[in-house]
Amino acid sequence: MKKFLVFSILFTIGTIAFGQSRDFVLLKRGTNQKSQIRYYPGEEITYKSKKIGYFITDVIESVDQNFIYMSENIISPQDIVEVDIRKKDSRNRTLGALNYLILGAGVILVSADMVNSLYHEGELSIDKGVGITSGALLATGLAMLPLRYKTFKHKGRNNIQIVMMRMD
């Protein structure tokens, strides 16, 4: 048992110490890590280049120091104008969850008041205060729908970098 435990600990440490890191494309705004987005080889990226005025979705095959090799294109980070980050940015998931929470709270508040009035009074009615509160929650939730990070524009503080993590 002791030999197995020692072997598994040494194997785990050896695997971690000699693990191969992966190269990636980094979309960076400032120094905050929460605003950094990484695209690894094998992931899908939607971008707009200087030469083509519309968004293209492609899969990153590999990267080297100057170019991003995709399944149907080879592009330099300087040629990328915008990157669509709706699915990739973790802040969008947080905003979406908050949005659904607010909308759900408004619907549940109205539903609970309707069921309560049906049970106590025998007729379907909504209290004025509950109607105003749930209406405000629903309006806030609907107003927050477009508040998402849509694109990452390559200008100003925003930078697109290729990060090489090879141990050559």
N, C-alpha and C positions, 0 to 999 in steps of 0.2 A: 504494500500500500504506500509506503514511504517513497519507494522508487518511482512509482507511478505519479505521485504528487510532485516530486522533484522534477521528473521528466516533463510533465505538463506545464509547470511553471517556466522551466527553461525554454521549452518549445514556444510558449506564448511570448516570452521576452524576445526570443530570437526572431520570431515572425514580425513583431512590432518594430524591432531595431532595423531589420533589413527589408522592410516593406517598401515596395516601389510606389513612389508618389506619382500622381497623374498631372499632366499639363492641362491648362484650362485657359479660357478666354474670360477676362475680368472686365465687367462694366463697373466703373468706379466713379462715385460722386463724393469728393472730399475724402476724409480719413475714417469716417464712421463705417464700421463693418456691416451695420444693418442696412446701409444703402448700397452695398456691394452685391453684385449678382454674378454668379459663376456659371459658365457653360462648359461642360466637359465633352470630350469626344464621345459620339454616340447619341448626344442630345439634339433635339430639334431647335432651330433658331429661326426666327422671322425677322428679317432685316430689310432696310432700304439702302441701296448704294447710290453713289454720286452719278453713276452712268445710267442707272435704271430708276425711274421716278415712282416706282410702286414697290410694295412689300413682296418679298420672296421668302418662302418657307423651305428650308433645306436642313440636312442632317450633317453635323460636324463629324468628319472622318478623323482628322488629325490636325495638329498645329505644329508649326516650327517658329523660329524667331521672328519672321517677317510676314508669314501668310497663314490664313486659315483655310484648310483643305476641306471642302464639303463634297457631298455626293455628286453634285452637278456644277460646282463652281469653285474657283480659287479666288480668294479676296484678301486684300490687305486691311488691317483695322482702320487705317486712315481713309479708306474708300467707303466705309460704312457711315451713313448719315444718321439713321435711326434704327433702333431695335425695339420690336414689340415685346413688352415685358408683362403683359396681362396675366399669363399663366405662370410665369416664373417668379415674380416678386412675392416674397412672403408677406409683405405689408398688405398686399391685396387680399390675401386670405383673412388677415385680421380685420380689415375693413368690411369684408363680406360677412364674416361671422357677427360683427357688431351690427351690421345692417339687418341681417336676418333676426338677430335677437330683438332689436327694436320693433321690427315689423311683427314678429311673433308675439311680443308683449302686448301690442295694440290689439291684435286679433283675439288673443286669449282673454284680455280684459273685457272686451265687448261680449265675447261668447259666455264668459262666466257670469256677467251681469244679466244677460238674456236668460240663461238657464236658471239663475237665482230668482229672477222676477217671475218666470214661468212656474217655478216650484212654489213660491210664496203667494203670489197674487192670482195665479191661474191664467194669466195673459202675458203675452210677449211685449215687454217694454224695456226701454233703456233709460237709466238715470242720466240727468243732464250733465253732472260732473264727470261721470264715467264716459259719456259720449265725447265730451270736450277733451278729456285726457287721452282716450284711445285715438281720437282724431288727430291730436297733436303727435302721438307716437307714430301713427301711420304716415302722416305728412313728413315727419322727420326721416322715417325710413325710406320713403320714396324720394325725398330730396337728396339722400345720401347715396342713392344708386349710382349716379355718374361720378362720384368721388373715388376714383381708382387711379392708380398709376398705370398709364396706358403705354407710353413709349419712353425710351431712353434716347435723348438726342445727344449726338457726339459734338458738343461745342461747349465753350466756356470751361467750367470746372469739371464737366463730365468727360471722362476719359475711357477709351477702350484699350486694354492692354492684353498682350499674350504673356502668360506666366509659365515659364518652363521649370518643371520640378524634377527633372531627370537627374539621376545620380551617375552620370557618365564619367 
